Amino acid sequence: KRLLYKKPDAATPLAEAYEGKHDILKNQLSFVNAGMSFKTYADADDFAACYPFAAYQFSLVQKVFESIRKAGATGLHLAQGERSTLDAFQSAAKQIAAEEVGVLVPFYRIYPAVEGFLDTAVKRTIDQASDNHALEPFDTTVLKVLFLIRYIDEVPGSVDNLLTLCVDEIDTDKLALRKTIEAALARLEGETLIARNGDLYFFLTNEERDIGREIKKVPVPSGAEARE
């Protein structure tokens, strides 16, 4: 019986992928100024049990479903509790099923599981961004991430946190990814799809986007803004 029910060791490829990477993964998947503590990998067995997901995602995905339901951003019935969570993780896992060991599921892979339930106006905003010639393909990805955390106060939309949410492999080059995200944010802000407040970025609802466009149309005399 001991042999039959012995706890299996972490699969060899996963154990090898994790070896010597604990500190790297902790840095790759950490949040700045978060309003709650998010789980990190405890050891190789924990990494194997979670893989290909980051440990923080299990609690954050649940908060996404809860927050958008409370905010009324879903047009159709969004299943509560475990079913929605399982659907999201299954969908995300399928998207990277053919990838090599070492990839991780970035948080934007959760979006397709939410998309079918979204209010038409919200979905249209993101769909239209994909067809906007002023934007690049990755810009829409950043927009999806900002929507997913739009109503989660515990995860501020800073560049550092967006970096963590977009990490897609163990050895992600965070410097290169930071530059890509910053460029995407600048383009999205230029198209009034997001707003910036200090070092935080926010997905704009339809009403907020309309207000933003109206503000941009207001003529400001030369030097007046600088003097203010």
VEXDREN-2710 file (C-alpha; in Angstrom, 1 decimal):
% VEXDREN-2710
k/r/px/py/pz
1/LYS/0.0/0.0/0.0
2/ARG/2.8/2.4/0.7
3/LEU/4.2/1.9/-2.8
4/LEU/0.8/2.3/-4.4
5/TYR/-0.1/5.5/-2.5
6/LYS/3.3/7.0/-2.2
7/LYS/3.2/10.8/-3.0
8/PRO/4.8/11.2/-6.4
9/ASP/7.9/13.3/-6.8
10/ALA/7.8/16.4/-9.0
11/ALA/7.9/15.3/-12.6
12/THR/11.6/15.3/-13.7
13/PRO/11.3/18.0/-16.4
14/LEU/9.4/20.3/-13.9
15/ALA/11.9/19.6/-11.2
16/GLU/14.8/20.5/-13.6
17/ALA/13.0/23.6/-14.7
18/TYR/12.6/24.7/-11.1
19/GLU/16.1/23.9/-9.9
20/GLY/18.0/27.0/-9.0
21/LYS/15.1/29.2/-10.1
22/HIS/13.3/29.8/-6.7
23/ASP/14.7/33.4/-6.3
24/ILE/14.2/34.2/-9.9
25/LEU/10.6/33.1/-9.9
26/LYS/10.0/35.0/-6.7
27/ASN/11.2/38.2/-8.3
28/GLN/9.4/37.5/-11.6
29/LEU/6.1/36.9/-9.9
30/SER/6.0/39.5/-7.2
31/PHE/3.7/42.5/-6.9
32/VAL/4.4/46.1/-5.8
33/ASN/2.1/47.8/-3.2
34/ALA/-0.4/45.0/-3.4
35/GLY/-3.3/45.2/-0.9
36/MET/-3.0/41.5/0.0
37/SER/-0.4/38.8/0.1
38/PHE/-0.2/36.5/-2.9
39/LYS/1.0/32.9/-2.7
40/THR/4.5/32.0/-4.1
41/TYR/5.9/28.6/-4.9
42/ALA/7.0/27.0/-1.7
43/ASP/9.3/24.3/-3.3
44/ALA/9.7/22.1/-6.3
45/ASP/6.7/20.0/-5.4
46/ASP/4.5/23.1/-5.1
47/PHE/5.9/24.4/-8.4
48/ALA/5.0/21.0/-10.1
49/ALA/1.5/21.0/-8.6
50/CYS/0.8/24.6/-9.8
51/TYR/2.6/24.4/-13.2
52/PRO/2.1/26.0/-15.7
53/PHE/0.3/28.6/-13.5
54/ALA/1.8/31.1/-11.1
55/ALA/0.8/30.4/-7.6
56/TYR/-0.8/33.9/-7.2
57/GLN/-3.2/33.2/-10.0
58/PHE/-5.5/30.8/-8.0
59/SER/-6.7/33.6/-5.7
60/LEU/-6.5/36.4/-8.2
61/VAL/-8.7/34.7/-10.8
62/GLN/-11.4/34.2/-8.2
63/LYS/-11.2/37.9/-7.3
64/VAL/-11.6/38.8/-11.0
65/PHE/-14.8/36.9/-11.3
66/GLU/-16.1/38.4/-8.0
67/SER/-15.2/42.0/-8.9
68/ILE/-16.6/42.1/-12.4
69/ARG/-19.8/40.5/-11.3
70/LYS/-20.2/43.1/-8.5
71/ALA/-19.3/45.9/-10.9
72/GLY/-22.0/44.8/-13.4
73/ALA/-19.5/44.3/-16.2
74/THR/-21.0/41.0/-17.2
75/GLY/-23.9/41.0/-19.6
76/LEU/-24.8/37.3/-19.2
77/HIS/-24.9/35.1/-16.2
78/LEU/-21.4/34.5/-14.9
79/ALA/-21.3/31.2/-13.1
80/GLN/-20.3/31.7/-9.5
81/GLY/-17.5/29.9/-7.6
82/GLU/-15.6/26.9/-8.6
83/ARG/-17.1/26.3/-12.1
84/SER/-16.0/29.7/-13.4
85/THR/-12.5/29.2/-11.9
86/LEU/-12.1/25.8/-13.4
87/ASP/-13.2/27.0/-16.8
88/ALA/-10.7/29.8/-16.7
89/PHE/-7.8/27.5/-15.8
90/GLN/-8.8/24.8/-18.3
91/SER/-9.0/27.4/-21.1
92/ALA/-5.7/29.0/-20.2
93/ALA/-3.9/25.6/-20.0
94/LYS/-5.2/24.6/-23.5
95/GLN/-3.8/27.8/-25.0
96/ILE/-0.2/26.7/-24.1
97/ALA/-0.6/23.0/-24.3
98/ALA/1.9/22.6/-27.1
99/GLU/4.6/24.7/-25.5
100/GLU/7.8/23.5/-24.0
101/VAL/8.4/23.1/-20.2
102/GLY/9.5/26.5/-18.9
103/VAL/6.6/28.6/-20.2
104/LEU/4.2/30.1/-17.7
105/VAL/0.6/31.2/-18.1
106/PRO/0.4/35.0/-18.2
107/PHE/-2.6/36.5/-16.7
108/TYR/-4.1/37.7/-19.9
109/ARG/-4.7/34.0/-20.9
110/ILE/-7.6/34.2/-18.4
111/TYR/-9.5/36.7/-20.5
112/PRO/-11.1/34.3/-23.0
113/ALA/-12.9/32.5/-20.2
114/VAL/-14.4/35.9/-19.1
115/GLU/-15.1/37.2/-22.6
116/GLY/-18.2/35.3/-23.3
117/PHE/-19.9/36.8/-20.2
118/LEU/-18.9/40.4/-20.7
119/ASP/-21.3/43.3/-21.3
120/THR/-21.4/44.0/-25.0
121/ALA/-19.9/47.5/-24.6
122/VAL/-16.9/46.2/-22.7
123/LYS/-16.2/43.5/-25.2
124/ARG/-16.7/45.8/-28.1
125/THR/-14.0/48.2/-26.7
126/ILE/-11.5/45.4/-26.6
127/ASP/-12.4/44.0/-29.9
128/GLN/-12.2/47.4/-31.6
129/ALA/-8.7/47.9/-30.1
130/SER/-7.6/44.8/-32.0
131/ASP/-8.7/46.5/-35.3
132/ASN/-7.2/49.9/-34.4
133/HIS/-4.3/50.6/-36.8
134/ALA/-2.7/53.0/-34.4
135/LEU/-2.2/50.1/-31.9
136/GLU/0.1/47.0/-32.1
137/PRO/-1.1/43.4/-31.3
138/PHE/0.5/43.4/-27.8
139/ASP/-1.3/46.6/-26.9
140/THR/-4.7/44.7/-26.8
141/THR/-3.1/42.2/-24.5
142/VAL/-2.2/44.9/-22.0
143/LEU/-5.7/46.4/-22.4
144/LYS/-7.1/42.9/-21.4
145/VAL/-4.9/42.8/-18.3
146/LEU/-6.0/46.2/-17.3
147/PHE/-9.6/45.3/-17.7
148/LEU/-9.2/42.1/-15.6
149/ILE/-7.8/44.1/-12.7
150/ARG/-10.0/47.1/-13.3
151/TYR/-12.1/46.5/-10.2
152/ILE/-9.5/44.9/-8.0
153/ASP/-8.2/47.5/-5.6
154/GLU/-5.6/45.1/-4.2
155/VAL/-3.6/45.1/-7.4
156/PRO/-2.7/48.6/-8.6
157/GLY/-2.2/49.0/-12.3
158/SER/1.5/50.0/-12.1
159/VAL/4.0/49.0/-14.8
160/ASP/5.7/46.7/-12.2
161/ASN/2.5/44.8/-11.6
162/LEU/1.6/44.6/-15.3
163/LEU/5.1/43.1/-15.8
164/THR/4.3/40.4/-13.2
165/LEU/0.9/39.7/-14.8
166/CYS/2.5/39.4/-18.3
167/VAL/5.4/37.1/-17.4
168/ASP/5.1/34.1/-19.8
169/GLU/8.2/32.0/-19.0
170/ILE/10.5/31.4/-16.2
171/ASP/13.4/33.3/-17.7
172/THR/11.4/36.2/-19.1
173/ASP/13.5/39.2/-19.9
174/LYS/11.7/41.7/-17.6
175/LEU/13.7/44.7/-18.9
176/ALA/12.6/44.1/-22.5
177/LEU/9.1/43.3/-21.4
178/ARG/9.0/46.6/-19.4
179/LYS/9.9/48.6/-22.5
180/THR/7.2/46.8/-24.5
181/ILE/4.6/47.4/-21.9
182/GLU/5.5/51.0/-21.5
183/ALA/5.2/51.6/-25.2
184/ALA/1.9/49.8/-25.3
185/LEU/0.6/51.9/-22.4
186/ALA/1.6/55.1/-24.2
187/ARG/-0.3/54.1/-27.3
188/LEU/-3.4/53.0/-25.4
189/GLU/-3.4/56.3/-23.5
190/GLY/-3.1/58.2/-26.8
191/GLU/-6.2/56.4/-28.0
192/THR/-8.1/57.2/-24.8
193/LEU/-8.6/53.5/-24.0
194/ILE/-6.9/53.8/-20.7
195/ALA/-6.2/56.6/-18.2
196/ARG/-3.1/57.4/-16.1
197/ASN/-3.0/58.7/-12.6
198/GLY/0.6/59.2/-11.5
199/ASP/2.2/55.8/-12.1
200/LEU/-1.0/53.9/-12.2
201/TYR/-3.0/53.0/-15.3
202/PHE/-6.7/52.2/-15.5
203/PHE/-9.0/50.6/-18.1
204/LEU/-11.6/53.2/-19.1
205/THR/-15.3/52.4/-19.2
206/ASN/-17.4/53.8/-22.0
207/GLU/-18.5/56.8/-19.9
208/GLU/-15.0/57.5/-18.7
209/ARG/-13.7/57.2/-22.3
210/ASP/-16.2/59.7/-23.6
211/ILE/-15.3/62.2/-20.8
212/GLY/-11.6/61.7/-21.6
213/ARG/-12.2/62.5/-25.2
214/GLU/-14.2/65.6/-24.3
215/ILE/-11.4/66.8/-22.1
216/LYS/-8.9/66.3/-24.9
217/LYS/-11.0/68.6/-27.1
218/VAL/-10.9/71.5/-24.6
219/PRO/-8.4/74.1/-26.0
220/VAL/-5.7/75.1/-23.5
221/PRO/-3.8/78.3/-24.1
222/SER/-0.1/78.0/-24.6
223/GLY/1.7/77.8/-21.2
224/ALA/-1.5/77.7/-19.2
225/GLU/-1.1/74.0/-18.3
226/ALA/2.5/74.5/-17.3
227/ARG/1.6/77.5/-15.1
228/GLU/-1.2/75.5/-13.4
END
